[in-house]
């Protein structure tokens, strides 16, 4: 029984892979790089987690086209990753819009056209447009070629508010796409055991399963030490604090 | 009014882009390379078509991860692309299975595990697993960052039999994924005007719109001249023959 596990190297996806293993699956680790600032560190962590789970394979995939399109501060280095406490909502929105209008500049110049974008002004500028659908499509291609029966993805409750492609309805709709878009002999189930858990509940589960959190990385901004201030650091630290355990990684 | 058009450089997608332009859309051309044998030729054709339509942008995207997974004769050069008339069904099936079991070998060696695959034994070995979902995910990311209102993809009737991700139900399910997975202000429609047409009907439409078919490429096997024998050449030639027009490209 094989499962493709999307392992970013963060605490959620690492815990998720431990849950999959605990359920009896052999792990096919799928790690994607897409030009994010902390790419190198995340890759290292994902590999350590996969090794610790005796994964069947470690597949590293580049989604650099998401960088080509631009529009997210995670991949567009001319945009700022804002601190969690940053209240300059207007600047956040302005950032999103401005960069969308120009793109990230990797595309070939084609005539003298000016292109204006209309991406949302309310979702966080760390949103990589339609990322989860890209991830799940790749995971499904991988699962189909390897005869895996499940795909584990760590979407979870606290992301709903900001990222449209983390909603449970999105996951359900994608399950239908998988069922219809793969060969009829294939039966791949999309597994999202964390969809209704918050980060603290996930961490509690992970500590019970012995996840080596020293080998996970969450910071959006820096490879070492973690900034401690971006959204991702904020929620990670909050979860450790709520459980009363010290986060084993270094913070600035 | 902008539309992302997936332009492979083949006759269907080129005709489709002309249809989109005819409907009043400005074209954002999206061309993907994924290690297929005729990559270079298709890129050249797609660029010519985009130029002839005064496209706003030409975006070339690599989906090389589909090559990493293996499992299709279009990207795995150790497998044969069979001639249309080839009746060795058993060999076709054997080809599919064997290569799936080993993968394409790009992945990092990870332990000493042996992985066996169970991909379909009845769909053609030119099938790239779940390719259309990967294409549509990318197209949607692109559309969202550019504020496009539509995505045109050339799925069509005669492909249903073989490729599961060309079915109309698949397209409908993906439309739902788009609606749920993009920001609420975004409204992107998936357009498949060819879904119920056959190749001859598409060609008739294209000739009326003045599509320069000398700048399109269909052959699965060769960059020049076209082999005239693979499935793709066979159906193209049949369409031209049925209309009684000479195909302007060279055949072996």
Interface residues (C-beta under 8 A of the other chain):
Chain A: X2 X26 X28 X29 X50 X51 X54 X55 X56 X57 X58 X59 X60 X61 X62 X63 X64 X65 X66 X68 X69 X70 X71 X100 X103 X107 X108 X110 X111 X113 X115 X116 X117 X118 X119 X120 X121 X122 X123 X127 X128 X129 X130 X131 X132 X133 X134 X136 X137 X138 X140 X141 X142 X144 X145 X146 X147 X164 X165 X167 X169 X170 X173 X174 X176 X177 X178 X180 X181 X182 X183 X184 X185 X186
Chain B: X2 X26 X28 X29 X50 X51 X54 X55 X56 X57 X58 X59 X60 X61 X62 X63 X64 X65 X66 X68 X69 X70 X71 X100 X103 X107 X108 X110 X111 X113 X115 X116 X117 X118 X119 X120 X121 X122 X123 X127 X128 X129 X130 X131 X132 X133 X134 X136 X137 X138 X140 X141 X142 X144 X145 X146 X147 X164 X165 X167 X169 X170 X173 X174 X176 X177 X178 X180 X181 X182 X183 X184 X185 X186
